């Protein structure tokens, strides 16, 4: 058995209505990453200098050496860039969520005071601005605990949100397992928040962005001018705003860094975007903490029994009757690479249908023959499965006149004599008249054509049955 943990389905074709406060059409989450003083540096006990997200083209780490130019560029973010952005946001009354590296915040008391005075949310960006990918799980867990401790020392309160950024495969789970966070953002997989089940804990994930993000001033392909940044933000805003008008309101994250967007030429693009967005009605500028509170109230977590997490016995018990009297289909499907994408009717139907389609001709014929006649003797004797009983009743086949019953019995006998299996149709897609019309048409088919038609109808019946059980 394999289980595939990545969730490629998400909300699917029908995402929930975000129902933002005041009927807002879009929620714009401005995120300011405060990393200056938390990056790789010999002064911080690291073995090399920083090489990530700066204006030094092609920067590489300097093992065993301080890199003055790199340090100076980071220092610009704290000394000048932060204050330019602070004036920009406070002058427009726009709140911000800070992703604050704990060790960087500890080296920037004036900036922390300004964040608090402005009412900004200060979330955790980890203990240090370094890669977590090669950390052992125990080491990363210690880093997370140390970040909580230092963050509370520096800001006066523990963080309620978290984004590591340079994370490991364990980061999302480890931060959720603390059970101390209203939200976490180490994900880029949606335009809406969603709930993640971590054991018996429901953790809210508010996805972040790496494309509507000024980091692309320092990466290729990326932005060169502030106007390019403005254009990309405006285009994203316009698409999401239009979707919000159609009742599909989304969230728009904008990622910012003091040492990048804090430069005057780059900041001009951000200024233009803020003025553009503020010129529209129905725009909500929340902190991520505000988004989390709204989502918890409006879209609380709802658990259901997930097929991909069931034991084999429970899986067969639950889905063994989806294909009539053929539990072996569920038994084989359980051995497939199931994951979150199969925890819905469409996903699980695909898995079961794969087994049915790849079965031997004899096995497939056995499934066809396991279906009862329509309005036949088993129905009269009330010996149908519960699903078949309900399905035949939906087309009023349980309330036939004597003449109608005689017609069905005659057609059943002729059809089975010709093709070697009962007439099968997804009766919930039809009424009594259209069933009889299909019966008379299909009885004349050659058996190969009719076998393919019957198999397609078997799959359709299974799909309808699964829709009664799963999202």
Rosetta blueprint (number, residue, H / E / L):
1 X L
2 X E
3 X E
4 X E
5 X L
6 X L
7 X L
8 X L
9 X L
10 X L
11 X L
12 X L
13 X L
14 X L
15 X L
16 X L
17 X L
18 X L
19 X L
20 X L
21 X H
22 X H
23 X H
24 X L
25 X L
26 X E
27 X E
28 X E
29 X E
30 X E
31 X E
32 X E
33 X E
34 X E
35 X L
36 X L
37 X L
38 X L
39 X E
40 X L
41 X L
42 X H
43 X H
44 X H
45 X L
46 X L
47 X L
48 X E
49 X L
50 X L
51 X L
52 X L
53 X L
54 X L
55 X L
56 X L
57 X L
58 X L
59 X L
60 X L
61 X L
62 X L
63 X E
64 X L
65 X L
66 X L
67 X L
68 X H
69 X H
70 X H
71 X H
72 X H
73 X H
74 X H
75 X H
76 X H
77 X H
78 X H
79 X H
80 X H
81 X H
82 X H
83 X H
84 X H
85 X H
86 X H
87 X H
88 X H
89 X H
90 X H
91 X H
92 X L
93 X L
94 X L
95 X L
96 X L
97 X E
98 X E
99 X E
100 X E
101 X L
102 X H
103 X H
104 X H
105 X H
106 X H
107 X L
108 X L
109 X H
110 X H
111 X H
112 X H
113 X H
114 X H
115 X H
116 X H
117 X H
118 X H
119 X L
120 X L
121 X E
122 X E
123 X E
124 X E
125 X L
126 X L
127 X L
128 X L
129 X E
130 X L
131 X L
132 X L
133 X L
134 X L
135 X L
136 X L
137 X H
138 X H
139 X H
140 X H
141 X H
142 X H
143 X H
144 X H
145 X H
146 X H
147 X H
148 X H
149 X H
150 X H
151 X H
152 X H
153 X H
154 X H
155 X H
156 X L
157 X L
158 X L
159 X L
160 X L
161 X E
162 X E
163 X L
164 X L
165 X L
166 X L
167 X L
168 X L
169 X L
170 X L
171 X H
172 X H
173 X H
174 X H
175 X H
176 X H
177 X H
178 X L
179 X L
180 X L
181 X L
182 X L
183 X E
184 X E
185 X L
186 X L
187 X L
188 X L
189 X L
190 X L
191 X L
192 X L
193 X L
194 X E
195 X E
196 X E
197 X E
198 X E
199 X L
200 X L
201 X E
202 X E
203 X E
204 X E
205 X E
206 X L
207 X L
208 X L
209 X L
210 X L
211 X L
212 X L
213 X E
214 X H
215 X H
216 X H
217 X H
218 X L
219 X L
220 X L
221 X L
222 X L
223 X L
224 X L
225 X L
226 X H
227 X H
228 X H
229 X H
230 X H
231 X H
232 X H
233 X H
234 X H
235 X H
236 X H
237 X H
238 X H
239 X H
240 X H
241 X H
242 X H
243 X H
244 X H
245 X H
246 X L
247 X L
248 X L
249 X L
250 X E
251 X E
252 X E
253 X E
254 X E
255 X E
256 X E
257 X E
258 X H
259 X H
260 X H
261 X H
262 X L
263 X L
264 X H
265 X H
266 X H
267 X H
268 X H
269 X H
270 X H
271 X H
272 X H
273 X H
274 X H
275 X H
276 X H
277 X H
278 X H
279 X L
280 X L
281 X L
282 X L
283 X E
284 X E
285 X L
286 X L
287 X L
288 X H
289 X H
290 X H
291 X H
292 X H
293 X H
294 X H
295 X H
296 X H
297 X H
298 X H
299 X L
300 X L
301 X L
302 X L
303 X L
304 X L
305 X L
306 X L
307 X H
308 X H
309 X H
310 X L
311 X L
312 X H
313 X H
314 X H
315 X H
316 X H
317 X H
318 X H
319 X H
320 X L
321 X L
322 X L
323 X L
324 X L
325 X L
326 X L
327 X H
328 X H
329 X H
330 X H
331 X H
332 X H
333 X H
334 X L
335 X L
336 X L
337 X E
338 X E
339 X E
340 X H
341 X H
342 X H
343 X L
344 X L
345 X H
346 X H
347 X H
348 X H
349 X H
350 X H
351 X H
352 X H
353 X H
354 X H
355 X H
356 X H
357 X H
358 X L
359 X L
360 X L
361 X H
362 X H
363 X H
364 X H
365 X H
366 X H
367 X H
368 X H
369 X H
370 X H
371 X L
372 X L
373 X L
374 X L
375 X L
376 X L
377 X H
378 X H
379 X H
380 X H
381 X L
382 X L
383 X L
384 X L
385 X L
386 X H
387 X H
388 X H
389 X H
390 X H
391 X H
392 X H
393 X H
394 X H
395 X L
396 X L
397 X L
398 X L
399 X L
400 X L
401 X L
402 X H
403 X H
404 X H
405 X H
406 X H
407 X H
408 X H
409 X H
410 X H
411 X H
412 X H
413 X H
414 X H
415 X H
416 X H
417 X H
418 X H
419 X H
420 X L
421 X L
422 X L
423 X L
424 X L
425 X L
426 X L
427 X H
428 X H
429 X H
430 X L
431 X L
432 X H
433 X H
434 X H
435 X H
436 X H
437 X H
438 X H
439 X H
440 X H
441 X H
442 X H
443 X L
444 X L
445 X L
446 X L
447 X H
448 X H
449 X H
450 X H
451 X H
452 X H
453 X H
454 X H
455 X H
456 X H
457 X H
458 X H
459 X H
460 X H
461 X H
462 X H
463 X H
464 X H
465 X H
466 X H
467 X H
468 X L
469 X L
470 X L
471 X L
